[in-house]
Amino acid sequence: MKWRILVPLVAVLALLGVLLVGLGLDSRELPSPLVGQPAPAFSLTALEDPETRLTEADFTGEVALVNVWATWCSTCRAEKPLLMELAEKGIPIHGINYRDERAAALRYLEISDDPYRTIAYDPDGDAGMEWGVYATPETYLLDADGVIRYKRTGPLSRELIREDVLPLIDELRAEQREATS
């Protein structure tokens, strides 16, 4: 009789323990299977010029950030001043405008600052799916060869930029300089 009660009780307690641990995890810190892999291939039109096609190759050749954003994303708007600061420091930032309307995105960039060197337009989210996007904003750090070296789901913060992003950019740039010397 004891086993009939004890076994289900242990199973329920184990399940509750797993759930409590899961609730304590920050989904933004979950590792991405794309880190360490080449940036996923895509072919999208440029936001500013529907006649121009952009691919992942347009985001490579130097250490750069790729920021996935949308005009409907309030967190993206809040993050934008930090992206402007990074761009002003000479850090290349490419954008993927995700599940948005072209006219709205162009209007948004027209009335506010634009930190992006290039922006790929992904109205259906197809490229975003390949990149593993499930929330905006998302930011990726690519090395000069186009390998994803860092991914952040959610907004960047000053602390995150200072402690994680900038040191990794410096490290990757040093590696690039050594490789070309």
C-alpha positions in Angstrom: 0.0 0.0 0.0 2.9 2.4 0.8 4.3 2.0 -2.7 1.0 2.9 -4.3 1.1 6.3 -2.7 4.8 6.8 -2.6 5.6 6.3 -6.3 3.0 8.8 -7.6 4.0 11.3 -4.9 7.7 11.1 -5.9 6.7 11.5 -9.5 4.6 14.6 -8.8 7.3 16.1 -6.7 9.9 15.5 -9.4 7.6 17.1 -12.0 7.1 20.2 -9.7 10.8 20.5 -9.3 11.4 20.5 -13.0 8.7 23.1 -13.5 10.1 25.4 -10.8 13.6 25.2 -12.3 12.1 26.0 -15.8 10.3 29.0 -14.5 13.5 30.4 -13.1 15.3 30.3 -16.4 15.6 33.4 -18.6 14.6 32.5 -22.1 16.8 35.2 -23.5 19.8 33.3 -22.2 18.9 30.0 -23.8 21.8 28.8 -26.1 21.2 29.0 -29.8 22.1 26.1 -32.0 23.2 28.7 -34.6 26.1 30.1 -32.5 29.2 28.8 -34.1 27.4 28.1 -37.4 27.4 30.2 -40.6 24.6 32.7 -40.9 21.6 31.1 -42.5 21.3 31.7 -46.2 18.6 34.1 -47.4 17.7 36.2 -50.5 15.5 39.2 -49.7 14.9 42.6 -51.2 16.5 45.6 -49.6 14.1 47.6 -47.6 15.0 50.8 -49.3 15.0 49.4 -52.8 12.8 46.4 -53.8 14.9 46.0 -57.0 18.0 45.2 -55.0 18.5 41.7 -53.6 20.4 41.1 -50.4 21.9 37.8 -49.1 23.8 36.7 -46.0 27.0 37.5 -48.0 26.0 41.2 -47.8 26.4 40.9 -44.0 29.9 39.4 -44.1 33.5 40.6 -44.6 33.9 42.3 -41.3 32.7 41.8 -37.7 29.2 43.1 -37.6 25.9 43.0 -35.8 22.6 41.9 -37.4 19.6 43.3 -35.7 16.1 41.9 -36.3 13.5 44.6 -35.8 10.0 45.8 -36.7 8.1 49.1 -36.4 5.4 47.4 -34.4 7.9 46.3 -31.8 8.1 48.8 -28.9 11.2 47.1 -27.5 12.9 47.6 -30.8 12.2 51.3 -30.6 13.5 51.5 -27.0 16.7 49.7 -28.1 17.4 51.9 -31.1 19.4 54.7 -29.2 21.9 52.0 -28.1 22.2 50.8 -31.7 22.8 54.4 -32.8 25.7 54.7 -30.3 27.2 51.5 -31.6 26.9 52.7 -35.2 28.5 56.0 -34.2 31.5 54.0 -32.7 32.0 52.4 -36.1 30.4 49.1 -35.5 28.6 47.9 -38.7 25.0 47.0 -38.0 22.8 45.3 -40.6 19.1 44.9 -40.2 16.4 42.5 -41.0 13.0 44.2 -41.0 10.8 41.4 -39.8 7.1 40.8 -40.6 6.5 44.5 -41.2 5.1 46.8 -43.8 7.7 48.3 -46.1 6.0 51.8 -46.1 5.8 51.8 -42.3 9.5 50.8 -41.9 10.6 53.4 -44.4 8.6 56.1 -42.7 9.9 55.1 -39.3 13.5 55.4 -40.5 12.8 58.7 -42.2 11.6 60.4 -39.0 14.1 58.8 -36.7 17.8 57.9 -36.8 19.0 54.9 -38.9 21.8 52.8 -37.5 21.8 50.3 -40.3 24.2 49.9 -43.2 21.9 47.6 -45.0 18.4 46.3 -44.3 16.9 43.2 -45.7 13.1 43.2 -45.9 11.5 40.0 -44.6 7.7 40.7 -44.7 6.7 37.0 -44.3 9.3 36.1 -41.7 10.8 33.4 -43.8 14.4 34.4 -43.3 13.7 35.1 -39.7 12.5 31.5 -39.3 15.8 30.3 -40.7 17.7 32.5 -38.3 15.7 31.1 -35.4 13.8 34.4 -34.7 11.0 34.0 -32.3 10.8 37.5 -30.8 11.9 40.9 -31.7 14.4 42.4 -31.3 17.0 39.8 -31.7 20.7 40.7 -32.3 23.4 38.5 -33.7 27.1 39.1 -33.8 28.8 37.8 -36.9 32.5 37.3 -37.4 34.1 38.5 -40.7 33.5 35.1 -42.2 29.7 35.3 -41.4 29.7 32.8 -38.6 27.3 33.6 -35.8 29.4 34.1 -32.6 26.7 35.6 -30.3 22.9 35.8 -30.2 20.7 37.9 -28.0 16.9 37.5 -27.9 15.4 40.7 -26.5 16.8 44.2 -26.3 20.4 45.0 -25.8 21.2 47.0 -22.7 24.2 49.2 -21.8 25.5 46.6 -19.4 25.1 43.7 -21.9 26.9 45.8 -24.6 29.7 46.7 -22.2 30.2 43.3 -20.6 29.5 40.9 -23.5 29.1 42.6 -27.0 32.0 45.0 -27.1 34.6 42.6 -25.6 33.6 40.0 -28.1 33.7 42.5 -31.0 37.2 43.5 -29.9 38.3 39.8 -29.7 36.9 39.0 -33.2 38.5 42.1 -34.7 41.8 41.0 -33.2 41.4 37.6 -34.7 40.6 39.1 -38.1 43.7 41.3 -37.9 45.9 38.3 -37.1 44.3 36.3 -39.9 45.1 39.0 -42.5 48.6 39.7 -41.2 
